[in-house]
């Protein structure tokens, strides 16, 4: 999987005619938002001093990254879909502590973080993302995350359960 081919569905909270984007069905939107609310509860349980750097791998259109960015000093959204990132910059970048980067975390690695935003990251999310990676790419990604996360960092991963999500998006072969 590379930046030119997206194997993921994207969730859009708002219409964006200039990008040809129509907002996502409300039922599908609620499914995705609840996962970021879950991640937020974990983040809020962390001591404030530990909430420095947040990384959202597979951030998509950026809605969840923006939600959680209010809790951290620096928040970074990473995705391989350029159109989703343009949308994220336009619709979900309402504070200066939040930035989005294009890249495939499993193949490109997280080298971009070393210059402007050096590790460690205290909190990382992969919301409805890991199931889109081949097993070997997922293994590489976990190895890379182990190198950039703080020893006491927290990684929150959600993945769909086919029998409950297939009805929301039946043509998605990953669910």
N, C-alpha and C positions, 0 to 999 in steps of 0.2 A: 504494500500500500504506500503510495506516495502522495504528495500534495496535489497532483493533477487528477487523482481518482479518489472520490470520496465513497466509502462503503457504508457511511452512516447516514441515518436520517437526521435532519436538522430541525430544531425547534425554534420558532420565531414568535416572540411575544407581541410584536407590532407589525402592521403592514409597512412596507418600505418600497413604494412604487418605483423609485429610481433604480433599485436593484432587482425589480421584478419579483419581489417577495410578498406573499400573502401570509398573514398570521396563521399560526397553527390552530388546529381544532382544539377547543377548550378542554375536552376530556384528555387528549394527549398532553396538552400543556400542564394540566394538573398532575398527571403521572410524573412528569419530569421535575416539576417544581417541588414536589414532596421530598424528592431525594436530596435536593439542596437544603431544604428545611432540616432534614435529618442531619446532614453534615454540619449545619449551623449549630445544632444542639451540642454536637461534639466539640466544635470550636469554642463555644461559649463556656464549656466546662474547663477549658484550658486557662491557666493563670494569665492575666493580661500581659505580663512580661514575656510569656512564651508565644504570644501571637504577633510575631514580627513579619514573617514571610510566608505567603500562601501561593501555591502552584495548583492550577486547575488544568490537568492533562486531558485533552479532548474537550476543550471548553465550548466548541461549537459556536453558537451565536452570542455567547457571552453573558446571558441573563444571570446564570448562577454565579459566575465569577464576580459580577457586579454585586450581587446580593451579599456574598461573603466578604467582599473587599472592605465593607464597613467595619469589619472586626480586626483587620490586619494593617500593619504599617505599609506593607508593599504586597500587591496582589498581581499575579501573572497568569494570563490565560494563554494556553498553547493549543493550536489546532493546525491541521494540514489543509483545511478548506479555505482558500483565499476569499471566496464570496462571503462565507460565514464571518470571517474576521473583519471584512469591510463593514458588514452589518454591525458587528460587535463594537467597533470603533465609533460608528455613527449613532447607535441606539443605546449602548450599554457602557459608556465610558464617561461617567459623570463625576469622577474625581481623579486627581492627579496621581494618586497612589496606585492606580490600576493601569496596566499595560497589557497588550495582546501581541503575541508573536506567532508567525507562521513557521511551522516545522512539524516533522513527523518524529515524535519523541522516541519511538522504537528504532528508527533507522538513523536519523540525524543526531540523535542523542540530545543532550541538554547543554551543549557547548555555549549557546547564546547566553546562558545564565552566568557564565564565568566573568564576563566583562562588566556589563552594566548592573547586573543583579547577581552578585556572587552568592553561592550557597553559604550556609545551609538554609533549607526550607523547613519551617516548623510544622506546616500543615499542607497536605496535598489531597486533592480529590480526583477521582476518575469515575464520573457519573455516567452510567450506561455507555461505557467506552470499551472496556477490556474485551468484551465478547466480539468485537469487530477486528481483533488482532489475531493473526496466526499464532499458535503456541510458542514458536521460537521467537517471534517479535515480542510477545508478552514477557518472556523470560529475560530478554535483553533490556526491556524497559524496567523491569523490577531491579535488575543489576544496576542500571543507571540511577534509578531513584535512590537506591541504597547509598550511592556515592554522594548525592546532593542533599539528602535529608539529614536533619540534626538527629543525634542518637535518640533523643526523646520525642522526635517528631511523630506525627499521627497521619496515617494514610487511610482515607475513607473511600471504599470502592462499592459501587452498587452495580448490579447487573439484573436484567429482566428475568422473570420467570415465564417461560414460554406460554404455559396454559393460561396465564392472566393477561399477557401483553399482546399475544397474537391477534386478538380481537380488535385491539386499537390500531394495529398496522399490519394486517395479514400478509402483505406482500414483502415484508422485511424478513429475509432469510436468516438473519442473525437472532431473531427472537423466537 
